[in-house]
Amino acid sequence: MVEYKDGSITSRFDSVVFAAFDLYQLRRPGAETSYDKEMQRRAREHFDHLSEGQRNKLLATVLLGFPGSGEAYTLEQLGRAIQEYQNVGAAGLRRNLRFFLEEIIPVAEEAGVLMAIHPDDPPWPLLGLPRIVSSESDIAGLLEVCDSPANGITLCTGSLGAGAANDLVAIAERFAARVNFVHLRNVSRTADGNFLEEDHLDGDVDIFAVMKTLLLEQQRRMREGRADTRLPMRPDHGHLMLADRNKEGIYPGYSLFGRMRGLAELRGLEMGILRSLGLQ
């Protein structure tokens, strides 16, 4: 957690800090193979300069577990979970996902359910485990497994946007017809793999162009008479603002006021685009 330029609190991924956790707190077997010598040096230097309180804070932050959950792992639990999957590999994960989709999508079609897989966050390997929904080519591959509207994606602009190689506008345009859920948030990236959660309308993701693409897709679905014309959207994450400070169980990303501010900004952007297109 870091202070944002407007005084609110936001979240930040720092590759050096994460490497320090992996190497010197989790002490994952073989972790050194995930980092080059320079990263190991920087991680060691960073960890050596942390106070005991700062080390405990780092540990608690990484072990918090699923976003929005107050349930934390222990180091032992995390280590066992990693060990369970460390021999699966990217090819194994893809086989498992393919098997799941081939089994579940026909059932989803019968039930009128639209599946929406969420991309990896962040979109690169962590803790020695592979990622398989991190890029445009990954998405194309999983959608080809079952060519059905029921086999769709969650377009998360923050998760995919953390990867500098991902062009979110191109991804939205290519896969618009298969977007079944939308997470709109924004990040700014650095060359060394760090990223910061920005305001919803700021950052390295062109939210205007992404939303315009999705609104045009929504109009296309309406013309075709599809049942899924309304794309469910959430203002994904939000800064921790003054009114939510010091409330138990509330932290950056999952604060009420930060997300409501994001929703207001995104709804305003939506109205502006629709008006500019003569659709409202």
C-alpha positions in Angstrom: 0.0 0.0 0.0 1.3 3.5 -0.9 0.0 7.0 -0.7 -1.4 8.2 -4.0 -0.9 11.7 -5.4 -4.3 12.9 -4.1 -3.7 11.6 -0.6 -5.7 8.4 -0.9 -4.1 5.0 -0.4 -3.6 2.6 -3.4 -1.9 -0.6 -4.1 1.4 -1.2 -5.9 3.2 -4.3 -7.1 7.0 -4.0 -6.6 9.0 -6.8 -8.2 11.9 -6.4 -5.8 9.7 -6.5 -2.7 7.9 -9.6 -4.0 11.3 -11.3 -4.7 12.4 -10.5 -1.2 9.3 -12.2 0.2 9.8 -15.2 -2.0 13.5 -15.6 -1.4 13.9 -14.7 2.3 10.5 -15.1 4.0 8.8 -17.9 2.1 12.2 -19.4 1.2 10.6 -21.4 -1.6 12.9 -24.3 -2.8 14.5 -23.3 -6.1 13.2 -19.7 -5.8 16.6 -18.4 -6.9 16.1 -19.8 -10.4 13.2 -17.4 -10.9 15.4 -14.3 -10.5 18.6 -13.2 -12.1 21.6 -12.2 -10.0 20.8 -8.5 -10.1 17.3 -9.1 -8.9 18.5 -11.3 -6.1 21.0 -8.7 -5.0 18.4 -5.9 -5.0 15.9 -8.2 -3.1 18.6 -9.0 -0.5 19.5 -5.4 0.0 15.8 -4.4 0.3 15.1 -7.2 2.8 18.2 -6.4 4.9 17.0 -2.8 5.4 13.5 -3.7 6.6 12.8 -3.4 10.3 11.1 -6.3 12.0 7.8 -4.5 11.8 8.2 -3.9 8.1 9.0 -7.5 7.6 5.9 -8.5 9.4 3.8 -6.1 7.4 5.2 -7.5 4.1 4.5 -11.1 5.3 0.9 -10.2 6.2 0.3 -8.4 2.9 1.4 -11.2 0.7 -0.3 -13.9 2.8 -3.7 -12.1 2.9 -4.9 -14.5 0.2 -7.8 -13.8 -2.2 -8.6 -10.2 -2.9 -11.5 -8.9 -0.8 -11.1 -11.7 1.7 -10.0 -11.3 5.3 -8.8 -14.9 5.4 -5.0 -15.2 5.3 -2.7 -18.1 4.5 0.2 -19.2 6.7 3.7 -19.6 5.2 3.2 -23.4 5.6 -0.1 -23.4 3.8 1.2 -21.3 1.0 4.2 -23.5 0.6 2.1 -26.7 0.5 -0.2 -25.1 -2.1 2.7 -24.2 -4.3 4.2 -27.6 -4.0 0.9 -29.2 -5.1 1.1 -27.4 -8.4 4.8 -27.0 -9.0 5.0 -30.1 -11.3 1.9 -29.4 -13.3 3.6 -26.9 -15.7 2.0 -24.6 -18.3 1.1 -27.5 -20.6 -0.5 -29.4 -17.8 -2.6 -26.4 -16.7 -3.8 -25.9 -20.3 -4.8 -29.5 -20.6 -6.7 -29.2 -17.3 -8.4 -26.0 -18.4 -9.3 -27.6 -21.8 -10.8 -30.6 -20.1 -12.8 -28.4 -17.8 -14.2 -26.2 -20.6 -15.1 -29.3 -22.8 -17.1 -30.7 -19.9 -18.7 -27.5 -18.5 -19.5 -25.4 -21.6 -22.2 -27.8 -23.0 -23.9 -27.8 -19.6 -23.6 -24.0 -19.4 -25.2 -23.7 -22.9 -28.1 -25.8 -21.8 -28.6 -23.8 -18.6 -28.2 -20.4 -20.4 -25.1 -19.6 -18.3 -22.3 -17.5 -19.7 -18.9 -18.4 -18.4 -16.2 -15.7 -18.1 -12.7 -16.7 -17.2 -10.7 -14.0 -15.4 -7.1 -13.4 -16.7 -4.0 -13.9 -14.6 -3.1 -11.0 -12.2 -0.4 -10.1 -12.8 0.0 -11.6 -16.2 3.4 -13.3 -15.6 4.6 -16.3 -13.6 4.9 -15.9 -9.8 6.3 -18.2 -7.2 7.6 -20.6 -9.8 4.0 -21.3 -11.1 3.1 -20.7 -14.8 0.3 -18.4 -16.1 -1.9 -19.4 -19.0 -4.5 -16.6 -19.3 -2.1 -13.7 -19.6 -2.1 -12.5 -23.3 -4.0 -12.1 -26.4 -2.8 -15.5 -27.7 -3.7 -17.2 -24.5 -7.2 -15.9 -24.7 -7.5 -16.9 -28.4 -6.5 -20.4 -27.5 -8.9 -20.9 -24.7 -11.8 -19.5 -26.8 -11.0 -21.9 -29.6 -11.5 -24.9 -27.2 -15.3 -24.4 -27.3 -16.5 -21.9 -30.0 -19.6 -20.9 -28.0 -20.9 -17.6 -26.5 -21.0 -19.6 -23.2 -17.2 -19.8 -23.3 -16.3 -16.2 -22.7 -13.9 -14.0 -20.8 -13.8 -11.4 -18.1 -12.1 -8.4 -19.8 -10.1 -7.1 -16.8 -8.2 -4.1 -18.0 -6.1 -3.9 -14.9 -4.9 -7.5 -14.8 -4.1 -7.6 -18.5 -3.0 -4.0 -18.5 -0.2 -4.7 -16.0 1.6 -6.5 -18.9 3.3 -4.0 -21.2 2.9 -6.3 -24.2 -0.9 -6.4 -23.9 -2.7 -3.9 -26.1 -6.1 -3.7 -24.3 -7.8 -1.9 -27.1 -6.8 -4.6 -29.6 -7.8 -7.3 -27.2 -11.2 -5.7 -26.6 -11.8 -5.3 -30.4 -10.8 -8.8 -31.2 -12.7 -10.6 -28.5 -15.7 -8.2 -27.9 -18.2 -10.8 -29.0 -16.9 -13.2 -26.3 -16.7 -10.7 -23.4 -19.2 -11.8 -20.8 -18.1 -9.7 -17.9 -16.1 -6.4 -17.7 -13.7 -5.3 -15.0 -12.6 -1.7 -15.6 -9.6 -0.4 -13.7 -6.3 1.2 -14.7 -2.6 0.9 -13.9 0.6 2.6 -14.7 3.6 0.4 -15.5 7.4 0.7 -15.2 10.0 -0.9 -17.3 11.1 -3.2 -14.5 7.7 -4.9 -14.0 6.2 -2.7 -11.3 2.7 -1.3 -11.5 0.5 1.1 -9.6 -3.2 1.1 -9.4 -4.3 4.5 -10.8 -7.6 6.4 -10.9 -10.0 4.6 -13.2 -9.6 7.2 -16.0 -5.8 7.6 -15.7 -2.9 5.2 -16.4 -1.5 3.3 -19.3 -4.8 1.6 -20.3 -6.9 3.6 -22.8 -10.1 3.2 -20.9 -11.9 5.5 -23.3 -11.2 3.3 -26.4 -11.9 0.1 -24.5 -15.3 1.3 -23.3 -16.1 2.7 -26.7 -15.4 -0.8 -28.2 -17.6 -2.4 -25.6 -20.5 0.0 -26.1 -20.4 -0.6 -29.9 -20.4 -4.3 -29.2 -23.4 -3.9 -26.9 -25.2 -2.0 -29.8 -24.3 -4.9 -32.2 -25.8 -7.4 -29.8 -29.0 -5.4 -29.5 -29.4 -5.3 -33.3 -29.0 -9.1 -33.4 -31.6 -9.5 -30.7 -29.2 -11.3 -28.4 -30.3 -11.9 -24.8 -26.9 -10.8 -23.4 -27.1 -7.2 -24.7 -26.2 -5.7 -21.3 -22.6 -6.3 -20.5 -22.2 -6.6 -16.7 -19.5 -4.2 -15.5 -17.8 -3.4 -12.2 -15.6 -0.5 -11.4 -12.8 -2.8 -10.4 -10.9 -1.8 -7.3 -10.7 1.7 -5.9 -8.5 3.8 -3.7 -8.9 3.9 0.0 -10.3 7.3 0.7 -10.8 9.3 3.9 -14.3 8.1 4.7 -13.1 4.4 4.6 -9.9 5.0 6.6 -9.5 3.0 9.8 -12.5 0.8 9.1 -11.9 -2.9 10.0 -11.5 -5.2 7.0 -11.4 -2.5 4.4 -8.2 -1.9 2.4 -7.2 -0.4 -1.0 -9.0 -2.1 -3.9 -12.1 -3.0 -1.8 -13.2 0.2 -0.3 -16.7 1.5 -0.8 -16.0 5.1 -1.6 -13.1 4.5 -3.9 -15.2 2.1 -6.0 -18.2 4.4 -6.0 -16.0 7.2 -7.3 -14.7 4.9 -10.0 -18.3 3.9 -10.9 -19.3 7.6 -11.2 -16.3 8.3 -13.4 -17.0 5.3 -15.7 -20.7 6.0 -16.0 -19.9 9.6 -16.9 -17.5 8.3 -19.6 -20.1 5.9 -20.8 -22.7 8.7 -21.2 -20.2 10.9 -23.0 -19.3 8.2 -25.5 -22.9 7.3 -26.2 -23.8 10.9 -26.8 -20.8 11.4 -29.1 -22.0 8.4 -31.1 -25.6 9.7 -31.2 -26.8 6.7 -29.3 -28.3 8.5 -26.3 
